[in-house]
Amino acid sequence: MDALKKLQWFVFGAVLMSCLQLWLRRKQTGTDLGCSNPPPRIYDRHSSWLNVPKIWREEMERRVKHMETVCRETTHSVDGSSARTGFPPMLYVDDRHRLIMCSMPKVGCTNGKRLLYALTGNVDMKSFHNFGSGKKVVSYKRFLPRLSQYSPFGAKLRLETYLKVIVVRHPLERLVSAYRGKLEGKGHPITGEAIYIAKRFETNPTPGMLTGKEGVSFQAFIDYLNSLDPNKDYNNHWESYIRLCDPCQIHYDVIARLESQGTDLNMMLKLIGMDDKLTYPEGDLPASSSAVWKKYFTKISQSDIRKIWQHYELDARLFNFTLDWY
Ligand SMILES: *[C@@H]1O[C@H](CO)[C@@H](O)[C@H](O)[C@H]1NC(C)=O
């Protein structure tokens, strides 16, 4: 009788314990998905850099050192960061791979963003190459967090530990690309600005120009830019890197140049341990190659070019672009 009672108590105890355990486990995993499942920490500031070829690493060091030197020389004249409160608008965050990328319009931006969408896991990796049409990219915008959306502490923590990447191209090449995409020919999307430019800067505007059905001339576009106050915000498509990506505040680790973006971005994928899952297309250069964009400036006077250059001079110096071809 005594032994039976002991057994009963034992069984009762065992059942109680396992119930308690089940309840506890459920409490841990069921309710708080975010905290019990920390993101994999793939990028590491020290060890990740051992995975990339020395020659590329040294090239990045050269570019970064050059940028930092220019930043130090010009701290007083750079007002991009001091004029703005908070972080620049174009910094996108990928928490899964510890990546911060400044992806701005007209720097192979659709491709860069496509890559980020794939990395954040919001787009099927296999279809990321086909994930191309502008509209779709825009509709996915909300899945791509910006650094400015984080708390000051969260943003600072990420800036200190994540890989920071900026993609750059010659400022004047970027202008041509923006002009071609937004103001040249028919069916451009920024009608309001085009009409304004046609009215104020076109010597013989056509009816199509004045109603926004037709784009404006490159000369009118340049005159328009030269009339703007460089200390005020431009349209993002021709805003300076200083304002969009604030290089002197962010201290980028990787400066990818458009001429070498295939190599540079594939090395970036290596740094975050994703090179076996994704490949950035090597030959994927945007439409305006060197010969094409330079042709746009052949009809622009030297003094107009010098003037427009002043708006982008610091951008150019930071990333070692010159006017020497002109
Ligand atoms: C800057 O560009 C010049 C040629 O245009 C090149 O010789 C030099 O190495 C570059 N500097 C850096 C830091 O990349």
The ligand as an SDF file (V2000), in Angstrom:
LIG
                    3D

 14 14  0  0  0  0  0  0  0  0999 V2000
   43.3130   58.8410  -58.0810 C   0  0  0  0  0  0  0  0  0  0  0  0
   43.2910   58.8210  -59.4890 O   0  0  0  0  0  0  0  0  0  0  0  0
   44.5570   58.8210  -60.0970 C   0  0  0  0  0  0  0  0  0  0  0  0
   44.3610   58.7930  -61.6000 C   0  0  0  0  0  0  0  0  0  0  0  0
   43.1940   59.3570  -62.0140 O   0  0  0  0  0  0  0  0  0  0  0  0
   45.3470   57.6030  -59.6580 C   0  0  0  0  0  0  0  0  0  0  0  0
   46.6260   57.6460  -60.2080 O   0  0  0  0  0  0  0  0  0  0  0  0
   45.4310   57.5620  -58.1410 C   0  0  0  0  0  0  0  0  0  0  0  0
   46.0490   56.3660  -57.7260 O   0  0  0  0  0  0  0  0  0  0  0  0
   44.0460   57.6280  -57.5520 C   0  0  0  0  0  0  0  0  0  0  0  0
   44.1280   57.6840  -56.1090 N   0  0  0  0  0  0  0  0  0  0  0  0
   43.4480   56.8620  -55.3200 C   0  0  0  0  0  0  0  0  0  0  0  0
   43.6040   57.0600  -53.8740 C   0  0  0  0  0  0  0  0  0  0  0  0
   42.7390   55.9710  -55.7520 O   0  0  0  0  0  0  0  0  0  0  0  0
  1  2  1  0
  1 10  1  0
  2  3  1  0
  3  4  1  0
  3  6  1  0
  4  5  1  0
  6  7  1  0
  6  8  1  0
  8  9  1  0
  8 10  1  0
 10 11  1  0
 11 12  1  0
 12 13  1  0
 12 14  2  0
M  END
$$$$
